[in-house]
Amino acid sequence: MLKNNWNRKKVILLIVSTITVCIFIFSAVVLKDRRIHSGISIEGIDVSRLDYNTAHQRLEVAVDKMNPTKKVVLAFGDNVWEYGFADIGISYMIKGAIEEAYSIGRKGNIFSRLYSIVKTRFKKEQIFLRVSYDKSAMINILGNIKKEVDRQEKNAVVKFENGEITILKHEMGKKLDLNKNLDVWASNLEQKNFTSIDLIVEEVEPQVWETDINDIKDVMGSFSTRFNPEDANRSYNIKLACSKINDILLMPGQDFSMNESLGPRTTANGYKEAPVIFKNELVKGTGGGVCQVTTTLYNAVLLSKLKVLERVHHSMPLGYIDMGRDATIAENYIDFRFRNSNDYPIALFSRVQGNELKVFILGKNKEKGKRVVLKSQVVEKYEPQGEEVEYSDEMFVNEREIIRQPKSGYKVLLYRETYGADGELINREKISEDVYAPVKAKVKVGKIAVREEYGPFDEFGIFGKLY
């Protein structure tokens, strides 16, 4: 019995020893092998038992077959852009894939390494090639394409020439989103997808469509005033101010500000020095003449029956317009504002021809067949009392110079009347009640004392005889 047990132990010991020797020999052979272990493929190419150089050569051949043209294609509509791999720095990361394959069975202790090698023989291991690319080159390419593709949207516009109203259609814009397209392109490259890429181009809508303004068909109201073309600076300012309120579109409910439209009345903004009213006198100031443009617009607004939000009359009557129908502005504290109080858009146009300034308001004329008239009515007159005296050290006491003539003051009512086609008055409404204060005469008188037979005092207070 003991002998049989001993024999059994010897057999087991022999088997274990044999297995150990075999494992040792297998390990010595396998672990020292400098080639890629069996059961490993890269991108579907079997690289089992291949050394680095051979695996590299085989993969290069396979990669060439994957994309023989070595081109990428970008497309939008009928436009196509082709770029070679070299333009974008595209390359397959063969070296990294081989290094990954070679590392299998070569990490950890001897037992984990052997387990990995045996497992790979039976279960197989698939490694995928990664693609590298030059992102900055792709950004430059997309940037150049963007310049070709992008198109600024265009609003529908109203044109008014020779009394004719025309509507120019709107145009949709196009905008290539650089970041979105870069992400899609990079994702395709990482997936080794080299099929044509349709670029993402967004359509940009304009703010004003043709359907928004096709109700503008009529001249709602217009008004003109005349100016002296020989006053070069004032004429220049009038033309400049006209250009700043020309071709302006106001949607329903939108407000207009004269100060905002004209901008600062400075030389830097193009305005020149010309007479302006200051404290009841004409003095030189930058932007003289813009009030005449404001007044002309104000009358066109009244004739068009738009809602006036802010209006201030001048301190004294003007020569180019009836009292009660003028409007002044002063930067930062006096403005002329009105609102498009209609349920349809309107457009402003201004023209200067010769010495005539004319403002048109276009829209849908609800007063067609009717006549709208503005009438000023003086209800009170105020005569100036006394005079304003200014003393001069350079004039004799008996000398007197008139600097400013006296001006009467007035209380003026403005009415808007609407007449039918038959000439019958349909409606009369009071628009404003203005008071123009009277202006005293301004005189300059001397302070130097004189006597009949003697001259003025000299510097010592002694009379000098007159000869």
Secondary structure, 3 states (H helix, E strand, C coil): CHHHHHHHHHHHHHHHHHHHHHHHHHHHHHHCCCCCCCCEEECCEECCCCCHHHHHHHHHHHHHHHCCCCEEEEEECCEEEEEEHHHHCCEECHHHHHHHHHHCCCCCCHHHHHHHHHHHHHHCEEECCCEECCHHHHHHHHHHHHHHHCECCECCEEEEECCEEEEECCECEEEECHHHHHHHHHHHHHCCCCCCEECCEEEECCCCCHHHHCCCCEEEEEEEEECCCCCHHHHHHHHHHHHHCCCEEECCCCEEEHHHHHCCCCCCCCCCEEEEEECCEEEEEECCCHHHHHHHHHHHHHHCCCEEEECECCCCCCCCCCCCCCCECECCCECCEEECCCCCCEEEEEEEECCEEEEEEEECCCCCCCEEEEEEEEEEEECCCCEEEEEEEEEECCCEEEEECCECEEEEEEEEEEECCCCCEEEEEEEEEEEECCECEEEEEEEECCCCCEEEECCCCCEEECC
